[in-house]
Every structure is written in structure tokens, then in C-alpha cells.
Amino acid sequence: MSEFHFLQPLDVLYLRGNRLFGDSSATGEAVMPPWPSMAAGALRSQLLTGHGIDVGQFAQGKAALPDALAQSLGTPDQPGDFRISHFLLGKYDSDTDTLQDVYLPLPADVVVVAEGDNRKIHTLQPRRLPDAIQTGSSCSQIPVLRTDKQAKPEGGLWLNKEGIQSWLNGQPIHAKHLVESKALWKIDSRLGIALETQSRTTGEGQLYTVDAVALADCVGFIAGIKGANNLLPKNGVLRLGGDGRGARHLKLDWQVLQPDWNAIEKSRRFRLTLTTPGLFEQGWLLPGMTQQNGACLWQPPGFSAKLITASTSRAETISGWDIANNQPKPALKAVSTGSVYWFDQFEGETMALQKLVEHGLFHLDAYPDDKRRAEGFNNIMIGVWP
């Protein structure tokens, strides 16, 4: 089972992606939500320092860890059992010691359009196109938006806890379920100037602007952790994001939201969405998918299902900095958070689906390596296909 910690920044956060600065006065854009590797690095470092282990010595492979800690963290090259199993935004009231709400980016099958002062929410549905319409899709159907007029979808929207539960159960999404990103955080631009490495003097004409993220009051990150074996303290302070800005963390008593598994059992079909970016060897295809007789089948241990179609958001590139080896991590193409896959002809027990949600897709394939597994990529939710 996962244990949950709430990470609440005490200052603005620098959440850089993998884009280098270009010309003078260039802007370094923030990545929000950040990659789950941010939480993994902060919490792994907290595990080390909390047990009196020098982080630098651990990075060089020279630190002797107690047995339980060694089982959890392993080594920089061969991580242990530690893994970020969930990563989302939340709102925590410290006065009442309660988690008030949970937020997740809008799944790719939910489209919101503005109609005057109101919002209309549409759900994409797989449809088989007429033979006269040809596409490059390898699926038998494509997700279709059915609406009586053209409109531009709204961006920057998140689902609250009630909305996430509605999506999981295949129920309609309403306006009350939507939260604008500006209600959760704001961008605070900071001006800086580059330094010459040798002389430590300012570089001529090398001004830049960095986007800092200022989270709203009581808003922070919910990190689900597997393999920590209760080694983390119940509360404390850690370094988070670029420049190691301070954040407090505290242990939460929270139950993961679940779909109506009986409905999935009866219908023999389901939807799957990524809650963190997906790193897959076959591009947008999930681990374990194979092409057979013109159909795409998914056959993980314990069940099988047929892929009907998918709605994948624009791919992103995941990289980062390898502190242990003092070098950039390999840049990898990732399927974006919120991408949705539809499956039918489900054969097997729903318990196998529940285990897949708990263990993540790295349980099926360790691509590209166990380091990325520990960082929390390839996490999913499974919901009812309405």
C-alpha cells in the first residue's frame, strides 16, 4: 500500500523543464504540473538526511545504509523499492488537519467550451467512421466530439475531487467539477543575469527571466509513496524544485479514489488515463500491446483487452539532471498526463486492473530503466467507460 505525504511550498518554486535559454532576455517557462521526479528527489533526499546519511557520499556509492533504508533506496544506479505511486495537487487545511480537495489535470476525453457566461462540457466517444473517410489511425475507431456548433476548447482546467470521482464512475462532468489553474497557482516572473563561471562576474548582455510558480494558500502536492516502509518522518521540512526552495511535508491519511469496479466487471470495458507522463518503448502504445490481425491487443498478466482508440495529448520531452553523475539525464519522449485509452472485450478479473493501478505500468516494462520507475512516471487511473 502507498503512504501519502503533502508537500506544501513555503516560497515560490522554480519548476524548469528541459528548454535551454535562447537569445538575451529569453524567458525560462515553468512546467506545471511538474514531473513527479521532483517529489522523488526531494523525498529520497529527506530519507537520507533524516537517517544521518550524507547525500554526497550516497551519490558516490560510498555511504553504508541501514538494511531497511538500503531496501528502500538501493543505490543511485540500482534504485530499491521506493517509488512515487501518485502525484497530484491538493488543498490542505492545517487548522482543521483535513485534506479539503484534490486536483487532477483535465483528461483528454473531456472537452470544455464556453457558451456566453456558461461552460458546456462534452465527453469524447469512440466512433467508427464511414468507409469514405480515411485516417492514419491504427485503431478501428477514433474519439469523436459531437457538438452542434464550432467552438474553441478552453485550456488550463483541472478536475476537483468530486469531478475525478465522476470521471472514474463514468458519470457526467459538470461545471462545479472544474477548477481554473489560476485558482491553484500564479506565475511570478523573476529577472536574473548570468554569471561567468571562472570569474563569478556578471555576463554582459545575458539577462533572462524565469517563471516562478506561486501556489495558492493551502495548495500543495500530494505524493503517494511505495517502498518507503514508514521510514519518512510524519512531518518535516525539505528542499523542493530548482534552487532548493523550502517546503514542509506531513503524512496524510487519504484513501485513493476508486471507480465502480462492478460496472467494469459487467460491461467488460474500461477507460485508462495517465496521471503522470508515460515513458513507453512503443511510442504512444502502452507496454504489452501487440498488433494481431489488424487489432491492437493488450495482454498484461491477469487479463486481456482490445484497444478501441486513444486520445493522446501532445507529447512532451522528459529529461532532468543526474546529480549522482553530474550530467544531464537522457531526453525521452513521453505521452502527456491526461491521455486516455478506451478498451473493450476485457477478459479477466478486475482485481488485476486494481493491481495495475497500484503498481503502475513500470510493473509491465522497465523501459527505459529502474531510475525512471522510482521517479513516478507511468502512473494511471482506470475508470468506467460510460
N, C-alpha and C positions, 0 to 999 in steps of 0.2 A: 504494500500500500504506500501511497505517496503521503509525505508530510508537507504542509503548506506554510510559507513564510510571506509576510507582507513587507515589501521594500518601499519605504517612503523617503524620497529625497529631502534633504534639508537645505538644498540650494538648487540652482538651475543645473541641468545636465547637458553635457556635450555628447551628443549621440551621432558621431560621424559615420558615414557609410564608407564606400571604397573609392569615391571620386577624388582625384587629385585636384589641387588648385591649378587654375589655368593662368590667365593674364593677371596683371596687377589689379587690385581691388576686386578680385573674384570672391564669390560667396561660397562658404562651405555649408551645404544644406544638411539639416538634421534628418536622421532616419527614425521615423516614429510610426508604429511602434518599433522599438529597437530589436535587434536579433536576440534570441534567448541566450546566446553566448555571453552577453553582457552579465546576465544574472549568474550564469555558471561560473564565470571567472571570479566574480565578487564573492560568491558563497564558498567556492573552493578555497579561496584565499582566507576567508573567515574561518574555515575549518582548520587550516594550518596554523594561523596566528593564535586561534583560541586554544590550541594544544601546545603552544610554545615552539612551533616549528618555524625555522627561518625560511621564508618563501624563496629567497635566492638560492639557498642550499638545496631545497626541493627541486627547483628548476634545473639545477646542475646534476641531479641524481645523487647528491651526497648526504641527504637527510635520512635518518633512520626513523621510520614511523611506527607507532604502536600498531599492534595487529589489526584492531578494528578500523583504525584510520587508514592503514595500508590497504585493507579490503575495500574501503570506500573510494579512496583517491587513486590507488595504483601508482603509476609513475607518469611523468609528462608524455612519454611516448606510448604507454600502455595504460590508459585510464582504467580505474576499477569499476565498482558498481554504481558510482554516483552518476545521476542523470537528471536533467531538468525535464520533468514529465508534463508540466503545464506552465504556460506563461501568458498572462493576460493582465489587463488593467482592473483595478478595483478601487472602491471608496470605503475607507475605514474610519469609524468614529472612535477616537481614543477615549472620549469622555464616557461613552457607554460600553466601550470594549466590544463593538459589534462591527461586522462587515456589512455595510449598508447596501452595496451594489457591486456588480461585476460587469465588465465591458469587453466585447469582442468585436473586431472589425466586421463590417457587413459581409456576409457570404456572397459569393459571386452569382448565386441564383436569385438574389433579392435585388430588385431594381426600384429605386425611388425617384419619382418625378414630381415636380412642383406644379400644382394647378391653382393659380392665384395665391391665396394665403394658406392653402392646404397642401398636404402631401398625399400622393396616391402610391401605394406600394403594390408592385407586381412581383410575381414569382415565376421564374423561367420554368418551362415544362418541356421535356423531350418530345419531339415530334418527328415523324418520318416525312421527309419532303417528297413532293411529286417527282416522278421519274424525269420530268422535263427540266428540273433544277439540279444541276450538278455542282458538287462542292469537293474540296480537297480533304474533307474529314474522313478519317479511317473508321468512324463509328457509323452504326446503322441509322442513328437519329442525331439530331442536333438540338440544343436548348433554344427554345423559341420564346420571344417576348410578344405576347398578344395584347395589343392596345388599339384603341380606335383612332388615335391621332399621334403624330410625331411629337416627341419631347426629348429634351436632353436630360439624362440621368444626373441626379445630384451625387456629389462625392463628399468625402470627409465625414461619413456617418458610421456610427457604431451601434451595436445592439446592447441593451442593458440585460440584466439577469433574466427578467421576465421574457424579453424578446428571444434570448438564447434558448430558454426552455420551450418557447413556442416553436422555434425552428426545429429543435430536436424532436418534438412531437408531431411535426407536420401540420401545425396549426397556422392560421393566417398571422402575418406580421402587421401590427397597427402602428400608427404614428406615435403612440405613447411608448412604444418599444425603442424608438430611435433617439440617439444622443449625438449631438454635433461635437466634432473634435474640439472646437473652440471652448466648449464647456468643460473639457477634460484637461487641456493644456493650451498654452500660447507660446509663440515663438518670440524669443528675446534676442535680437541681433547684437553681437559684440564685435567691436573693432579691434584689430591687432596688427602687429607688424613683425615680419620675420627677423630672426637673429642669425648672424653669421656664426657658423659652428665653431670655428677656431678662435676668433677674436671676441665672440659674445657681444658684438655690437649690432646695432640695427641695420638691416639690409636696405639699401637705397631703392626706393620705389616699390617696395614689397609689402604694401598694405593689403589686408584681407579682412573679410567679415565672416564670422562664424555664427550660425544659428544655434542658440542655446534654447533648450526646452524647459519652460517653467510650468510644472504641473499645478493644477488647481488644488485648493485646500482639501486635505484629507485623501487626495488621489495618489495612488502609487501602483506598484507592480505586485501581482500575486504570482509567486513562483512555487510550483509543485516540485518536490524533490523525491527521487527514489534512490535508495542505496546510501543515504546519509546515516542510517541506523541510530537516529536520535543523538548524533554527535554534535549537532549545532546547538548553541545555547538558545533559550527561549526568546531572548531579546539581546540587542547589542547595536553597535554602530559599525558600518563597513564603508568601503570606497566603491563608488559606482560611476561607470561611464568614463569618458575622457577627462583627464586632469584629476581623476580620483576624487570627485566631489562626495561629500559626506551624505550618508543615508542611514536611517535607522531600520532595523529589521525586528520583527516579532513573529512568534509562531501563531498560526491561525488554526482554529478548529472549524474546518469547512469541508462539506461533502460535495464531490464533483457532481455536476448536473448530469442526469441520465435521461435517455429517451424512453419512449414506451416500447420496451423490448417485446411485449406481447403482440403489438401491432406489426412489428417487423417479422415476428415469427409467423403470423397469419398471412401477411401479404407476400412474404418471401422476396422482398425487395427493400432497398435502403439507399440513403444518400450518405456520402462521406465528404467532410470538409477538412482542410488543413488549418490547424490552429497556430502552427509555426511554419516557416518556409520549408519546402520539401526538396531534399537532395536525392535525385533518382538517377540511376545509371542509364535508364532508357528515356531520358528527357522528361516529358510530362507523364509518362506511364508509371503507375505505381510498381513497387518491387513485387516480383512474382507474376506479372501479367505476361501472357503469351498469346500470339496470334494463331488461331486454329479455324480452318475452313471459313475464312473471311470474318470471323468474330474474334473479339478480344476477351479472353477468359482470365479470371483472377482466381488462383488456387493456392492461397496460403494454407498452412497446416490447420486442419479442423473444419474447413468449409471451402466452398467454391461459389462463384457468382459470375455473371456475364456483364461486362461493361456496356452500357447503353450509350452514354455520351458523357461529356465533361465540359464544364465552363471554367477555364483556367485564366486567371488574370495575367497581365503582362509579366513575363519572367523577370527576376531580379538577379543580380550577381552578388554572391556572398564571399567575403574574404575575411580580413581581420589581421591582427598582429600576433605572431607567435612569440610570446615573452620568453619562454624557455630557450628557444633557439635564436632569439633576437633577429627575426626575419619575417617578412610578410607570409601569411598563410596563402595557399593556392586559391585563386579565384575560381569559384564554381557557379554555374548557372543553377538557379533554384526556382521551383514553382512557388508562386507567391501565396502568402497566407490568405485564406478565404476561398481558394479554388475549390470547386465542388465536382464530385463524380457521382453518377447515377448507376446503380446496379440492380438487376433483377435475376430471376432463376437462382435465387440463393438456396444452396443446399448445405445443410449442416445445422449445428446448434448455435443459438445466439450467444451462448457462453463464449464461443470462440471469438465473436465480434467484441464482446466486452473485454476479453484478454488483449485483443489487438489495440483497443483504445488505451488500455492501461500501460502496455509495453511500448507502443509506438511502432512505426514502420521500420525502424532500425532492427526490430526483432526479426524481420524477414531478410534484411540485407544490410550488411555493414558498410555499404558504399557511402562515402569514399574511405572512411576509416572510423575507428572507435572514438577518436577525438571529437569528431562531429556528433557522434551519438551522445557523448556526455554533455555537449553544449545545448541539447534540447531541440534539435531540428527534427522534422518528420513526425510531429505530433498531430493527432487527428481527433475529430469527434464524428460519431455516426448518428444519423437521425432517420426518422420516418420519412419515406417518400410519399407525399400526400397524393 
